[in-house]
């Protein structure tokens, strides 16, 4: 499909010239009825060529795939292979590439491919496509990743609006299909992943640096990991020599997966030092506080939003109460580690509200965000969604 010219109004042109690649349709003056995946040659108010974009009305965006200086005429196999080659060079420079390694190879706009994200879970990968109309480009991108990296196959998942709440996620495999269960490694630590079950694989690559940074906090301490999912934080704490590790999640299914991750590291999940609880975290904190049980370290990494089993959770509304509940089970001088991936919310501010409600004082020890395999653009600061903070609580 040939590219159609589109003259951008000054604010939209300024956004693109500043490096922005996820251009809102409203800013560009483009109606939501624009043909999905339509190539558009972007033109500035003075007639200057600004770049090449694909229309993404499903997400109310124009995805700027190439800028004027790149001289790109079409989004085809050669273009995608060059993007993957450049992205792979960055990950190699940080020592992330390996035979069984887990890392993000493509991170949307930060790698010049807005609307796509690709996680390598060697020797396979998962490619998230954020618009149903972009699936043909996703197939080409998957093939480019296989050719550039030697992967055996790529599972392409459509991560369109509302996909997380769907019973079945649209997906297909380019190359060889993955096994039902695959073991990958982060810094020699093995984790089990499932590439063909829903959107999530069991391992979030954006948490890698923070996950393994927990080792320095856990040795000799009792650790509570709430909203544990597949227990990856618990595994790191246990491997680091934590005195005790309690792992809590609402789903008994993922706790079984967490126990398998323990076994992969040579840890016996039925040992007396390890406890696994299938429970609502707020209820668990209340009951634990009433029982007088205390921890040296509490980890909270709730979902941005959840309606599991009818118990709705929203970050802005519910995180402060979680912090207050965690303070009730945390010893004086204990460490509270918080994570949040909700855009537009200050995790430090939410925590401050929780500390006031609990009557506890806290000192901020550390704050962090996305790792280097999740690059973002200065023109799109909201893309740096991950917040991780560490407090000492008195």
Residue pairs with C-beta under 8 A, 6 or more apart in sequence:
1 37
1 38
1 39
2 39
3 39
3 40
3 41
3 52
3 73
3 74
4 38
4 39
4 40
4 41
5 40
5 41
5 43
6 28
6 30
6 40
6 41
6 42
6 43
6 53
7 43
7 44
7 45
8 16
8 28
8 29
8 42
8 43
8 44
8 45
8 50
9 27
9 28
9 29
9 45
10 45
11 27
12 23
12 27
12 28
12 29
13 42
13 44
13 45
13 50
15 23
15 27
15 379
16 23
16 42
16 50
16 51
16 64
16 67
17 44
17 50
18 378
18 379
19 377
19 378
19 379
20 64
20 109
20 377
20 379
20 380
21 63
21 64
21 65
21 109
21 112
21 114
21 377
21 379
21 380
22 61
22 63
22 64
22 108
22 109
22 114
22 380
22 383
23 53
23 61
23 62
23 63
23 64
24 60
24 61
24 62
25 31
25 32
25 34
25 57
25 60
25 61
25 62
26 60
28 62
30 55
30 62
32 57
32 60
33 57
34 55
34 57
35 55
36 55
36 56
36 57
36 58
36 131
36 132
36 133
37 54
37 55
37 56
37 131
37 133
37 134
37 136
37 137
38 54
38 55
39 52
39 53
39 54
39 74
39 75
40 52
40 53
40 54
40 55
40 62
41 49
41 51
41 52
42 49
42 50
42 51
42 52
42 53
42 62
42 64
43 49
43 50
44 50
48 68
49 68
50 67
50 68
51 64
51 65
51 66
51 67
51 68
51 70
52 64
52 65
52 66
52 72
52 73
52 74
52 75
53 62
53 63
53 64
53 65
54 62
54 63
54 65
54 75
54 115
54 134
54 137
55 62
55 63
56 62
56 63
56 115
56 130
56 131
56 133
56 134
58 131
58 132
58 133
58 160
58 161
59 115
59 130
59 131
59 161
61 114
61 115
63 114
63 115
63 134
64 109
64 114
65 72
65 75
65 79
65 112
65 113
65 114
66 72
66 75
66 79
66 112
72 79
75 137
76 140
77 140
77 143
77 144
80 113
80 137
80 140
80 141
80 144
81 144
81 147
81 148
83 106
83 111
83 112
83 113
83 144
84 105
84 106
84 141
84 144
84 145
84 148
84 149
85 148
86 111
86 112
87 105
87 106
87 111
88 97
88 105
88 148
88 149
90 372
90 373
90 375
91 97
91 103
91 105
91 373
94 372
94 373
96 103
96 373
97 103
97 120
97 149
98 122
98 185
99 122
99 123
100 122
100 123
100 183
100 184
100 185
101 120
101 122
101 184
101 185
101 186
102 119
102 120
102 121
102 122
102 184
102 185
102 186
102 191
102 193
102 203
102 205
102 208
103 119
103 120
103 205
103 208
103 373
104 117
104 118
104 119
104 120
104 205
104 206
104 373
104 374
105 118
105 119
105 120
105 125
105 145
105 149
105 373
106 113
106 116
106 117
106 118
106 127
106 141
106 145
107 117
107 373
107 374
107 375
107 376
108 114
108 115
108 116
108 117
108 383
109 376
109 377
109 380
109 383
110 374
110 375
110 376
110 377
110 383
111 375
113 141
115 129
115 130
115 131
115 134
116 127
116 128
116 129
116 130
116 134
116 137
116 138
116 141
117 127
117 128
117 130
117 159
118 125
118 126
118 127
118 128
118 141
118 145
118 154
119 125
119 126
119 128
119 201
119 205
120 149
120 151
121 182
121 184
121 193
121 195
121 201
121 203
122 151
122 184
123 150
123 151
123 152
124 151
124 152
124 153
124 154
124 155
124 176
124 178
124 182
124 195
125 142
125 145
125 149
125 151
125 153
125 154
125 155
126 154
126 155
126 157
126 195
126 201
127 138
127 141
127 142
127 145
127 154
127 155
127 156
127 157
128 157
128 159
128 199
129 135
129 137
129 138
129 156
129 157
129 158
129 159
130 159
130 160
131 160
132 158
132 160
132 170
135 156
135 158
138 156
139 156
139 172
139 174
142 154
142 156
142 174
142 175
143 174
143 175
145 151
145 154
146 152
146 153
146 154
146 174
146 175
151 175
152 175
152 176
152 178
153 173
153 174
153 175
153 176
153 177
153 178
154 173
154 174
154 175
155 171
155 172
155 173
155 178
155 195
155 196
156 171
156 172
156 173
156 174
157 169
157 170
157 171
157 199
158 169
158 170
158 171
159 169
159 199
163 169
163 170
163 199
164 199
165 307
169 198
169 199
171 196
173 196
177 196
178 195
178 196
180 194
180 196
181 192
181 193
181 194
182 192
182 193
182 194
182 195
183 190
183 191
183 192
183 193
183 264
184 190
184 191
184 193
184 203
185 191
186 203
186 208
186 211
186 212
187 212
189 212
189 235
189 236
189 239
189 265
190 261
190 264
190 265
191 202
191 203
191 230
191 232
191 235
191 261
191 264
192 202
192 230
192 257
192 260
192 261
192 264
193 201
193 202
193 203
194 201
194 202
195 201
202 229
202 230
202 254
202 257
203 230
203 232
205 371
205 373
205 374
206 341
206 370
206 371
206 374
206 386
207 232
207 301
207 339
207 386
207 388
208 371
209 368
209 371
210 339
210 368
210 388
211 232
211 233
211 236
212 236
214 233
214 236
214 237
214 240
214 299
214 337
215 236
215 237
215 239
215 240
216 240
217 237
217 297
217 335
217 337
217 390
218 236
218 237
218 238
218 240
218 241
218 242
218 245
218 297
219 240
219 241
219 242
220 241
220 242
220 243
221 242
221 243
221 295
221 296
221 297
221 335
222 242
222 243
222 244
222 245
222 246
222 294
222 295
222 296
222 297
223 234
223 237
223 242
223 244
223 245
223 246
223 295
223 296
223 297
223 298
223 299
224 246
224 248
224 295
224 297
224 298
224 299
224 326
224 329
225 231
225 233
225 234
225 237
225 245
225 246
225 247
225 248
225 299
226 248
226 249
226 281
226 284
226 285
226 298
226 299
226 300
226 301
226 302
226 322
226 326
227 248
227 249
227 281
227 300
227 301
227 302
227 303
228 234
228 247
228 248
228 249
228 254
228 255
228 258
229 249
229 254
229 258
229 301
230 254
230 257
230 258
230 261
231 247
231 254
231 255
231 257
231 258
231 259
231 261
231 262
231 276
232 261
233 299
233 301
234 245
234 247
234 258
234 261
234 262
234 274
235 258
235 261
235 262
235 265
235 267
237 245
237 297
237 299
238 245
238 262
238 265
238 267
238 273
238 274
239 265
239 267
242 273
242 297
243 273
243 296
244 273
244 274
244 275
245 273
245 274
245 275
246 274
246 275
246 276
246 277
246 295
247 255
247 258
247 274
247 275
247 276
247 277
248 276
248 277
248 278
248 279
248 281
248 284
249 255
249 258
249 277
249 278
250 278
250 279
250 280
250 281
250 308
250 309
250 311
251 278
251 308
252 278
255 276
255 277
255 278
258 269
258 276
259 269
259 276
262 268
262 269
262 274
263 269
267 274
268 274
269 276
277 284
280 311
281 300
281 302
281 322
281 325
282 318
282 321
282 322
282 325
285 322
285 325
285 326
285 328
285 329
286 325
288 329
289 325
289 328
289 329
293 329
294 329
294 330
294 331
294 334
295 329
295 330
295 331
295 334
296 330
296 331
296 334
296 335
297 334
297 335
297 336
297 337
298 326
298 329
298 330
298 334
298 335
298 336
298 337
299 337
299 339
300 322
300 323
300 326
300 336
300 337
300 338
300 339
301 338
301 339
301 340
302 313
302 315
302 318
302 319
302 322
302 340
303 313
304 315
304 340
304 341
304 342
305 312
305 313
305 314
305 315
305 342
306 312
306 313
307 313
315 340
315 342
315 345
315 350
316 342
316 345
316 350
319 340
319 345
319 347
319 350
319 351
319 354
320 350
320 351
320 353
320 354
320 357
321 354
321 357
322 354
323 336
323 338
323 350
323 351
323 353
323 354
323 355
323 357
323 358
324 354
324 355
324 357
324 358
326 336
326 354
327 336
327 354
327 355
327 358
327 360
327 393
328 358
330 336
330 360
330 393
332 393
332 394
333 392
333 393
333 394
334 392
334 393
335 365
335 390
335 391
335 392
335 393
336 351
336 362
336 390
336 391
336 392
336 393
337 388
337 389
337 390
338 347
338 351
338 387
338 388
338 389
338 390
338 391
339 347
339 386
339 387
339 388
340 347
340 350
340 386
340 387
340 388
341 385
341 386
341 387
342 385
343 382
343 385
344 382
345 387
346 387
347 387
347 388
347 389
348 364
348 367
348 387
348 389
351 362
351 389
351 391
355 361
355 362
355 391
355 393
360 393
360 394
361 393
361 394
362 391
362 392
362 393
362 394
363 391
363 392
363 394
364 389
364 390
364 391
365 390
365 391
365 392
366 389
366 390
367 387
367 388
367 389
367 390
368 387
368 388
368 389
369 384
369 386
369 387
369 388
370 376
370 384
370 385
370 386
374 386
376 383
376 384
377 383
